[in-house]
Amino acid sequence: MASTRTSTARTGPHRVPAQPGSETGWYPVARSAEVGTTPVPVGAGGQAYVVVRLRPGAEVTALSARCPHRLVPLATATVVDGRLQCGYHGWQFNAEGRCVHIPSLGADGTPPPRADLSAPWAVEERDGWVWLAPERTPAVRPPRVAAPVPEPVPAPAPPAGPVFGNLDPALEHAWHPVALSAELHEGGYLQARLLGRNWTVHRRAGVLAADPPAWGVTERHGLIWIAPAEPRDELLEVPETTDARFTAGWLRPARTTAPAGLLADAFLDAAHVPFVHAGTAGAAAGEEVPGPEVTPEPGGFRGVQKQLSDDPEAGTGGNPLRRATYRYRAPFQLLQRVEELDGGAVRTVLFLLQPEDADSTRVYTCVLLRGTGGAAVVPPDVVAAEVALQQAVLAEDLAQQAAMGSTGLPLLLRDELHVPADRLGVALRRALADLAADCAAADQATALQQRASA
């Protein structure tokens, strides 16, 4: 029997009422009329599924509730050509749960076996209800019950390995942006939330200080930064911020419930663009995304990817080649530089994250432009248009990440399924794992020294 519930109908303070049909291994999960081509999250026997019709009027399909790639809830998926398509990277699954298409691998790519979803042993519609049997059961059909009661949708199982969240102890030993420089005037102060604590930052006679005292407070790239304890990371070098040939445009700071690690992963990820950003910056769906070249650097890494531009105004001539360079410094400093190799235009996006609380991240984004549209000096209207575009792109990313329902970025690589396009994401996970291990070792050494001197 698949059910973990008691098989008796008696109730008491320490008993869970038996669900109708659970004694036979069958669970009612939804009314038939409620299941169409939009996935519905359900629970059966303590397991999470989605139920959906892959074509209007077709039989009900039930599949495991999360995409194995980035653990995206498939309740946000859509039905495309008789397949269930994950909205993050466009992975497609058939009625048996087999992954039949991964766009970033190209038309001839073969999905790995671990890409498949699991399915219950049986799905049945009876008396206006959809029933699931998660495991093999002797009862061939669901029972006839006058008023079945679906069980609650279970919370998703957490990853087996560590998850890097917004309050990870290693973040004490890092630089974090806490405000735009323009938000702090001479002689004034501001309050910021960082790592679950309130901080007050003062600027007096040009000198910055924080209360409670921090290891360091500094100003760089148009932002105020705090390092609560001695940092193990380095501030990212951004030559564009002091290069007179570049024109800067800041987005409005944004706040989201998504953890900073997931946002950093999205910023480094080119394969999601055709799907999450189809209405803004997205390229054609199904475009192959080759694995970028990744080079380790002190405190982070660099990634380079060449591709064809879909912007007919970029550079000179149609469809010019462009190069995208990603630079990362732990924990949450990221930069993307896109160079139009034919025309010389450059667009750099600086992406910096402030982990406020376990469920709150503040996002700072700056766009730096050179020669965009073929102009030596970028006109204000071009800067405004680029800022508006990046604001729309950011809003799409924040909505996608908030829907993930995750407490942080999984660090154990086998908790997710990675393909060549994910090399930058893999490098991010390794860098954060290294930071966590390095800080833990340093804290342990400090504690031992303090005990020895006590």
LUMGUZA-231443 format. One line per 3 residues: for each residue x negated, y, z negated of C-alpha. Coordinates in steps of 0.02 Angstrom, whole numbers. Each point is the difference from the previous one (the first is absolute). Example, Ala and Ser with C-alpha at 12.3 -4.5 7.8 and 13.67 -1.06 7.14 Angstrom:
% residues 2
-615:-225:-390 | -69:172:33
//
This chain:
% residues 454
0:0:0 | -70:170:49 | 94:102:-129
-84:54:-159 | 166:45:-78 | 92:-111:-125
127:-118:80 | 130:26:-135 | 139:128:4
-15:38:-186 | -70:168:-47 | -86:64:-153
-129:127:-53 | -142:-107:69 | 86:-76:153
15:62:178 | 168:-39:82 | -14:-124:141
32:74:172 | 134:-89:102 | -88:-126:109
-169:10:-88 | 28:-175:-70 | -10:-64:180
-151:107:50 | 108:120:102 | 10:185:-41
126:128:63 | -97:154:54 | 114:116:100
168:13:84 | -9:-50:182 | 79:163:54
-140:97:-85 | -139:-83:101 | -36:75:171
-156:50:94 | -62:102:-149 | -96:-110:-124
81:-21:-171 | -111:-39:-152 | 66:-147:-102
-56:-120:-135 | 21:-188:-13 | -73:-111:-134
-114:139:-59 | -73:27:174 | 18:156:107
62:-7:179 | 77:107:134 | 151:-60:98
34:68:173 | 79:-41:168 | -131:11:136
134:38:128 | 176:69:-24 | 115:-144:-50
-144:-126:-13 | -26:-121:-144 | -77:68:-158
-189:-13:-17 | -84:4:-170 | -186:37:-20
-119:45:-140 | 17:179:-55 | -172:74:38
-112:11:151 | -163:-93:-39 | -106:135:82
24:146:-122 | 138:-72:-110 | 130:118:74
180:-37:-55 | 86:-71:154 | 162:81:-55
-72:149:95 | -29:-104:159 | 103:11:159
61:-125:128 | -86:15:169 | 38:-120:144
61:-137:-117 | -148:15:-118 | -24:79:-170
-127:141:17 | -93:74:-148 | 11:189:6
-179:31:-57 | -105:-86:134 | 130:-79:114
-36:-182:-43 | 142:-107:69 | 76:-160:-70
122:-124:76 | 145:-90:-85 | -116:-134:-70
-115:132:-77 | -140:-27:124 | -99:157:38
9:12:189 | -79:170:33 | -129:114:-83
-12:158:108 | -175:49:-56 | -67:-166:68
63:43:174 | 115:-97:116 | -114:-153:1
-37:-1:-186 | 45:-154:-103 | 72:30:-175
-91:-100:-135 | 99:-137:-90 | 6:98:-162
101:133:90 | 158:-108:-6 | 141:34:-121
79:-135:-106 | 182:-47:16 | 122:-90:-117
40:-182:31 | 174:42:64 | 117:146:36
188:-23:12 | 153:110:18 | 154:-64:-89
162:81:-56 | -61:173:49 | -164:-15:-93
-183:-29:46 | -81:-139:-103 | -184:-45:-15
-83:-159:-59 | -180:51:-39 | -57:-182:-18
60:-166:66 | 161:-51:-87 | 109:-157:7
155:108:29 | 12:20:188 | 126:142:-12
30:139:-127 | 143:-30:-122 | 170:81:19
10:135:-133 | 139:126:-17 | -109:147:-56
-187:-29:17 | -115:126:-83 | -169:38:82
-150:7:-115 | -101:161:-12 | -137:30:126
-162:-49:-90 | -145:119:-15 | -139:-39:123
-138:-112:-65 | -155:104:-39 | -162:-34:94
-108:-135:-77 | -152:111:-12 | -34:173:-72
96:151:62 | -82:172:2 | 129:122:-67
3:184:-42 | -53:-28:-181 | -142:-121:31
-137:29:-131 | -130:23:137 | 84:163:53
-66:83:-157 | -172:-6:84 | 50:90:160
30:173:72 | 183:44:28 | 82:151:82
124:83:-118 | 51:160:91 | -30:110:150
-127:137:-34 | 133:127:45 | 107:-63:-144
-127:58:-130 | -34:188:-11 | -142:87:-90
37:14:-185 | 146:-119:15 | 36:-182:-33
103:-142:70 | 63:-165:-67 | -26:-164:92
45:-181:-28 | -141:-126:23 | -15:-183:-53
152:11:-112 | -60:155:-94 | 31:187:6
-148:111:40 | -18:189:-7 | -128:77:118
-65:179:-28 | -96:118:113 | -90:135:-99
-136:110:75 | -10:-125:142 | -33:-146:-117
115:-151:-2 | 40:-98:-157 | 127:-132:-49
96:-39:-159 | -17:-135:-61 | -186:9:40
-51:-96:155 | -171:-61:56 | 12:121:146
111:129:85 | -47:67:171 | 68:81:157
-25:-71:172 | 90:-10:168 | 129:127:-61
49:-106:-151 | -31:-9:-188 | -73:-167:-56
-14:-87:-169 | -109:-147:-51 | 66:-60:-170
-158:-103:-36 | -169:-13:86 | 45:-39:181
-63:-153:90 | 61:70:167 | -58:142:112
98:144:76 | 28:-20:185 | -101:111:116
113:97:120 | -107:113:112 | 155:68:87
53:96:-156 | -151:117:18 | -13:-1:191
63:164:74 | 52:-89:160 | 138:-92:-94
168:72:-50 | 82:-74:-154 | 183:-27:-35
61:-69:-167 | 157:-102:-18 | 111:30:-150
-57:-116:-141 | 118:-149:-10 | 47:-116:-141
52:-182:13 | 37:-150:-108 | -117:-106:106
-169:-44:-78 | -154:85:71 | -80:-163:57
144:-40:118 | -5:177:72 | -187:-14:31
28:-166:87 | 131:78:114 | -114:145:47
-136:-122:55 | 122:-108:99 | 23:33:186
111:-153:33 | 153:71:-91 | 8:159:105
111:-66:143 | 130:-58:-127 | 1:118:-149
-35:153:109 | 97:-45:157 | 90:167:-4
-152:109:-34 | -178:-57:36 | 36:-179:51
-74:-77:156 | 85:-133:102 | 58:-149:-103
-98:-158:30 | -165:88:34 | -148:-108:-48
-106:71:-141 | -179:-65:5 | -92:-18:-164
-101:158:-39 | -186:-1:-34 | -27:19:-188
-164:62:-74 | -29:6:-190 | -53:168:-71
-42:53:-179 | 164:5:-94 | 104:-57:148
-9:-35:185 | 19:65:177 | 109:-76:136
-2:41:186 | 132:-43:128 | 8:51:183
167:6:89 | 95:86:139 | 92:158:-47
186:11:36 | -7:191:-10 | -2:69:179
-57:171:-63 | -151:-66:-94 | -163:34:90
-6:18:189 | 89:-122:112 | 127:-132:-44
-20:-135:-130 | -178:40:-55 | -101:-112:-112
-6:52:-182 | -95:-58:-152 | 77:-14:-173
-122:2:-146 | 60:-42:-174 | -101:42:-156
43:-57:-175 | -66:36:-174 | 68:-92:-151
125:10:-69 | 118:109:105 | -97:116:115
30:-31:185 | -34:87:164 | 48:-37:180
-91:91:140 | 70:-21:176 | -112:63:141
60:18:180 | -158:-56:88 | 48:79:167
53:172:-61 | -94:22:-163 | 152:35:-108
-10:-63:-179 | 137:-28:-129 | -50:-45:-177
127:-49:-132 | -57:4:-181 | 107:-107:-115
-26:10:-189 | 102:-82:-137 | 34:42:-182
59:-149:-105 | 115:88:-124 | 91:-146:-82
32:-183:36 | 145:52:111 | -55:171:61
-132:57:125 | -31:176:64 | -61:12:179
-110:136:74 | -24:8:189 | -100:123:104
-13:6:190 | -158:75:76 | 4:38:187
-132:45:128 | 33:33:184 | 176:-73:-4
93:38:160 | -163:51:84 | -13:163:-100
-163:58:-79 | 101:72:-145 | 154:-97:-50
153:115:6 | 111:12:-156 | 149:-77:88
-104:-154:46 | -58:-17:-180 | 180:18:-63
61:-132:123 | -137:-121:-54 | 39:28:-184
185:-29:33 | -40:-161:93 | -113:-63:-140
134:46:-128 | 126:-108:94 | -125:-143:15
-38:10:-186 | 185:-4:-44 | 19:-161:101
-148:-80:-89 | 63:51:-172 | 171:-75:37
-78:-162:60 | -115:-18:-150 | 135:45:-127
105:-142:70 | -139:-127:-35 | 46:-16:-183
-181:-33:-48 | -95:56:-155 | -165:13:94
-115:-68:133 | -37:-188:-10 | -188:-28:-11
-5:-189:22 | -13:-19:189 | 99:-162:8
152:83:-81 | 32:78:171 | -33:-55:179
-129:101:96 | -31:12:187 | -142:88:94
94:167:3 | -6:-2:-191 | -189:13:-19
9:174:-76 | 133:-59:-122 | -108:-147:-50
-147:119:-26 | 112:109:-110 | 49:-148:-109
-182:-51:-20 | -54:177:-43 | 133:18:-135
-42:-173:-68 | -184:50:-8 | 46:163:-87
105:-92:-129 | -137:-128:-33 | -136:134:-10
98:107:-122 | 47:-150:-108 | -182:-51:-12
-53:178:-43 | 135:15:-134 | -53:-167:-74
-183:54:-6 | 48:163:-84 | 105:-91:-130
-145:-118:-39 | -119:147:-22 | 122:86:-116
17:-157:-107 | -188:-21:-7 | -26:180:-58
143:-4:-126
//
